[in-house]
Structure formats: C-alpha cells, structure tokens
Amino acid sequence: MKVLLTRPEGRNQSMVDALNERGIAHWVTPLLCVEATPAIATNTPHPLAHADMIFCISANAVTFADNALTNADPHTKAWPPAQYFAVGHATWEALDQLGISALEAPDDCQQTEGLLTLAPLQEIKGKQITIIRGVGGREALAEQLTERGATVRYWEVYQRACPPLDGQQLALQWQAFGIDTIVVTSGEVLDNLINLVPKELFAWLRSCHIIVPSNRVEAQAHAFGITQVTNANAANSKAVLNALKL
C-alpha cells in the first residue's frame, strides 16, 4: 500500500505520523487551500450576536473565526456564551484548544446527519443559531434546523480553492511512486483530484482505492466512475486508519 494524502497544508501531519509508525509509504499533496473571507463591515450586526447555539462545520471554521474575532478587536476578543456544536472530532478538538466546550457528532457518524441526532437538537423551536463554515457549504444542516423551528444564519469565514498545481506532472509522479490508495476528506478535494488528473491517466486513478468521509462523497466518487471506494464515515485520522485497516 502506498497512500496519497490530500488535506490542505498543515492538516496532514497526524496521518503522516500514523503511517510512519506503521511503515506505510506515502506522498503528501494538498489538493485544497483555504483563505479568509473579507472582514465583516463595522456597521453590520455580527453573526454571532444573540446566538443561542453556534455550530462549527470544520476545524478551519474554528481557526478562521478565531482569527476574525482577534482581528476585529484583539483586546476584547471573545467567543460569546452559547451552546457549541462540532461536526467531527477535529473540529471539537479545535474548539477544545480554545477552551470552548462543545458537543460533537457521534463516533459512528461524524457528519451533519450524526450531529442532528443529538438530544439537545430535537426541541429547538425559537432558537437563534449561527453556523460557522466556508463559502458554499452544504445546506442540509441549516434546512433541518429550520424545519425544527430555529432561526438560522451563516458566518462564512473562509473560502476554498485548488492550489496552482501541474496535474499532468503530479499524476505521473504519483503513478511512478506507486500510489494505489488516496485519502479524500471532502467533496471539494475529490473534485480537484478529478480535475487535475488528465484523461489519459484516468484508468490509473480508477484503479486506486479511494477513502472518502461520507455517503455524499462516496456517491460523488461513484458518479466519476471510481469503483474501489471505502466510506470512513468521518475525516479524522482514526476513522481513515480504520478504513485503511491499519
């Protein structure tokens, strides 16, 4: 097994350490980069104001929101008192490092669908909820919370992009190295992978074992003609290692 890791810059180290411990060869190529969105205008109500519940969709959401709060006023920066929720353990850890206690999705479903099964989210009529996320994320969470009677708004603190990469050269390098397993942690990463690999190397890509984090991304992979797909049901290292049977 030779594994390609594709998380954004700085987000692959835990998997690198785990693979090194197990003697598994790997290659790191971030296939997604994230950057902050413009600051909120000073005459605009802050999205966290009056929130009863705050949902963080990813560790990036936590990091960029914390940076935005710091830049707004480093002397009075504070996450407001509210009930916090994290989609995924990495997101929970990011909040925990800031001293914020949060509820997270169950271990067997570390995604939106799992989060929605939590007891505090069953009776939320009249609650004010802010979802912190990147630009253009899924709508399923907001839709379900709205159906349950909450008022939902977004704070989009970062945006995603594909790094400037030479797809032809990279794909040939991956193939020459012997990559046969690719860890994909989001639909955006999968899209960028598909767009980068030239058509003449698609047969190689389709021969690879693709690890995905959710049912949605699994279906997305199948739609691209990739058949060797394992759903880890989460994007954290523990789930990915279990999917790799390591």
C-alpha positions as CSV (number, residue, x, y, z in Angstrom):
1,M,0.0,0.0,0.0
2,K,1.2,3.5,-0.9
3,V,-1.0,6.3,0.2
4,L,-1.7,9.8,-1.2
5,L,-2.7,12.4,1.5
6,T,-4.5,15.4,0.1
7,R,-5.7,17.6,3.1
8,P,-4.8,21.3,3.0
9,E,-1.3,22.5,4.0
10,G,-0.6,21.7,7.7
11,R,-3.5,19.3,8.1
12,N,-1.8,16.0,7.1
13,Q,0.7,15.6,9.9
14,S,-1.3,13.3,12.1
15,M,-1.8,10.9,9.2
16,V,1.9,11.2,8.3
17,D,2.9,10.2,11.8
18,A,0.5,7.3,11.9
19,L,1.7,6.0,8.5
20,N,5.3,6.4,9.5
21,E,4.7,4.4,12.7
22,R,3.3,1.6,10.6
23,G,5.9,1.7,7.9
24,I,3.5,2.7,5.2
25,A,4.9,4.7,2.2
26,H,3.0,7.9,1.5
27,W,3.1,11.1,-0.5
28,V,1.6,14.4,0.6
29,T,0.0,16.8,-2.0
30,P,-2.5,19.3,-0.6
31,L,-5.4,19.4,-3.1
32,L,-7.3,22.2,-1.3
33,C,-6.3,25.6,0.1
34,V,-8.3,27.9,2.2
35,E,-8.2,31.6,2.7
36,A,-10.1,34.1,4.9
37,T,-13.1,35.9,3.6
38,P,-13.3,39.7,3.9
39,A,-13.9,41.1,7.3
40,I,-17.5,41.9,8.4
41,A,-18.3,45.6,8.0
42,T,-18.3,47.5,11.3
43,N,-21.9,48.8,10.7
44,T,-23.2,45.2,10.2
45,P,-24.5,43.1,13.1
46,H,-22.1,40.4,14.0
47,P,-23.3,36.9,13.0
48,L,-22.6,35.5,16.5
49,A,-24.6,38.2,18.2
50,H,-27.6,36.8,20.1
51,A,-26.8,33.2,19.1
52,D,-28.2,30.6,21.4
53,M,-26.4,27.8,19.6
54,I,-23.2,28.0,17.4
55,F,-22.2,25.2,15.0
56,C,-18.7,24.9,13.7
57,I,-18.6,22.8,10.5
58,S,-14.8,22.2,10.4
59,A,-11.5,22.9,12.2
60,N,-10.9,25.6,9.5
61,A,-14.2,27.2,10.6
62,V,-12.9,27.4,14.2
63,T,-9.5,28.7,13.2
64,F,-10.7,31.4,10.8
65,A,-13.5,32.5,13.1
66,D,-11.0,32.9,15.9
67,N,-8.6,34.9,13.7
68,A,-11.5,37.1,12.7
69,L,-12.5,37.7,16.3
70,T,-8.9,38.6,17.1
71,N,-8.5,41.0,14.2
72,A,-11.8,42.7,15.0
73,D,-10.6,43.7,18.5
74,P,-7.6,41.8,20.0
75,H,-8.2,43.3,23.4
76,T,-11.8,42.2,23.8
77,K,-11.9,39.1,21.6
78,A,-14.2,36.6,23.0
79,W,-16.4,33.7,21.7
80,P,-19.8,34.6,23.1
81,P,-21.6,32.4,25.7
82,A,-23.7,29.9,23.8
83,Q,-24.1,26.2,23.3
84,Y,-21.5,24.9,20.8
85,F,-21.6,22.0,18.4
86,A,-18.8,20.5,16.3
87,V,-19.2,18.4,13.1
88,G,-16.3,16.0,13.5
89,H,-13.8,15.3,16.2
90,A,-11.1,17.5,14.7
91,T,-13.5,20.4,14.9
92,W,-14.3,19.5,18.5
93,E,-10.5,19.5,19.3
94,A,-10.0,22.9,17.7
95,L,-12.8,24.3,20.0
96,D,-11.4,22.5,23.0
97,Q,-8.0,24.1,22.4
98,L,-9.7,27.5,22.7
99,G,-11.3,26.4,26.0
100,I,-14.7,26.0,24.4
101,S,-16.8,23.0,25.5
102,A,-18.8,21.6,22.6
103,L,-21.0,18.6,21.7
104,E,-19.8,16.6,18.7
105,A,-21.4,14.2,16.3
106,P,-21.4,10.5,17.4
107,D,-18.3,8.5,16.6
108,D,-20.2,6.2,14.2
109,C,-21.4,9.2,12.1
110,Q,-19.1,12.2,12.4
111,Q,-21.0,14.4,10.0
112,T,-24.2,16.5,9.7
113,E,-26.5,13.6,9.9
114,G,-24.9,12.3,13.1
115,L,-25.0,15.7,14.7
116,L,-28.7,16.1,14.1
117,T,-29.4,13.0,16.2
118,L,-28.1,14.7,19.4
119,A,-30.8,15.2,22.1
120,P,-30.4,19.0,22.5
121,L,-31.2,19.5,18.8
122,Q,-34.6,17.7,18.9
123,E,-36.5,20.7,20.5
124,I,-35.1,23.9,19.2
125,K,-38.2,26.0,18.2
126,G,-37.4,29.7,18.5
127,K,-33.6,29.2,19.0
128,Q,-31.2,31.6,17.3
129,I,-28.5,29.5,15.6
130,T,-25.3,30.6,13.7
131,I,-23.4,28.1,11.5
132,I,-19.8,28.9,11.0
133,R,-18.5,27.5,7.8
134,G,-16.7,28.1,4.5
135,V,-18.3,29.7,1.5
136,G,-20.7,27.4,-0.3
137,G,-21.0,24.6,2.2
138,R,-23.8,22.1,2.4
139,E,-27.3,23.4,3.2
140,A,-28.6,20.2,4.8
141,L,-27.8,21.3,8.4
142,A,-29.5,24.7,8.1
143,E,-32.5,23.1,6.4
144,Q,-33.1,20.6,9.1
145,L,-32.6,23.1,11.9
146,T,-35.0,25.5,10.2
147,E,-37.6,22.7,9.8
148,R,-37.3,22.1,13.6
149,G,-38.3,25.8,14.2
150,A,-34.9,27.5,14.7
151,T,-33.8,30.7,13.0
152,V,-30.5,30.0,11.2
153,R,-27.9,32.3,9.8
154,Y,-24.3,31.7,8.4
155,W,-21.0,33.2,9.2
156,E,-18.8,32.2,6.2
157,V,-15.2,32.8,7.4
158,Y,-13.2,31.1,4.7
159,Q,-13.3,30.1,1.1
160,R,-11.8,27.1,-0.7
161,A,-9.7,26.9,-3.8
162,C,-7.5,24.5,-5.6
163,P,-3.8,25.2,-5.3
164,P,-1.9,26.1,-8.5
165,L,-0.7,22.6,-9.5
166,D,0.6,20.9,-12.7
167,G,-1.9,18.0,-12.9
168,Q,-0.1,16.1,-15.6
169,Q,3.3,16.2,-13.8
170,L,1.8,15.3,-10.4
171,A,-0.3,12.4,-11.7
172,L,2.7,10.9,-13.4
173,Q,4.7,11.3,-10.2
174,W,2.0,9.7,-8.1
175,Q,1.8,6.8,-10.6
176,A,5.6,6.4,-10.7
177,F,5.7,6.3,-6.9
178,G,3.2,3.6,-6.9
179,I,0.3,5.4,-5.3
180,D,-2.6,2.9,-5.0
181,T,-4.6,4.5,-2.2
182,I,-5.9,8.0,-2.0
183,V,-7.4,9.7,1.1
184,V,-10.0,12.2,0.2
185,T,-11.5,14.2,3.0
186,S,-14.2,16.3,1.3
187,G,-16.1,16.7,-1.9
188,E,-14.0,19.7,-2.9
189,V,-10.8,17.7,-2.6
190,L,-12.4,14.9,-4.8
191,D,-13.4,17.5,-7.4
192,N,-9.9,19.0,-7.5
193,L,-8.4,15.5,-7.8
194,I,-10.7,14.6,-10.7
195,N,-10.0,17.9,-12.5
196,L,-6.2,17.6,-12.0
197,V,-5.7,14.1,-13.4
198,P,-5.5,14.1,-17.2
199,K,-7.9,11.9,-19.1
200,E,-5.1,9.6,-20.3
201,L,-4.4,8.7,-16.7
202,F,-8.0,8.1,-15.5
203,A,-7.5,4.3,-15.8
204,W,-4.8,4.6,-13.2
205,L,-7.0,6.8,-11.0
206,R,-9.9,4.3,-11.3
207,S,-7.6,1.5,-10.2
208,C,-6.8,3.3,-6.9
209,H,-8.6,2.7,-3.6
210,I,-10.3,5.9,-2.6
211,I,-11.1,6.6,1.1
212,V,-13.9,9.1,1.5
213,P,-15.5,10.7,4.6
214,S,-19.2,10.4,3.9
215,N,-22.1,8.9,1.9
216,R,-22.3,12.0,-0.1
217,V,-18.7,11.9,-1.2
218,E,-18.9,8.2,-1.8
219,A,-21.8,8.7,-4.2
220,Q,-19.8,11.5,-5.9
221,A,-16.8,9.2,-6.4
222,H,-19.0,6.5,-7.9
223,A,-20.5,9.1,-10.3
224,F,-17.0,9.7,-11.6
225,G,-16.6,6.0,-12.3
226,I,-14.4,5.2,-9.3
227,T,-15.5,1.8,-8.0
228,Q,-12.9,1.0,-5.3
229,V,-14.3,3.3,-2.6
230,T,-14.4,2.9,1.2
231,N,-16.5,5.2,3.3
232,A,-14.7,6.0,6.5
233,N,-17.8,7.8,7.8
234,A,-15.6,10.7,9.1
235,A,-12.5,12.6,8.0
236,N,-10.4,12.2,11.2
237,S,-7.2,10.1,11.3
238,K,-8.7,7.4,13.4
239,A,-11.6,6.8,11.0
240,V,-9.3,6.9,8.0
241,L,-6.9,4.4,9.6
242,N,-9.8,2.1,10.3
243,A,-10.9,2.4,6.7
244,L,-7.3,1.5,5.6
245,K,-7.5,-1.5,8.1
246,L,-4.3,-0.2,9.8
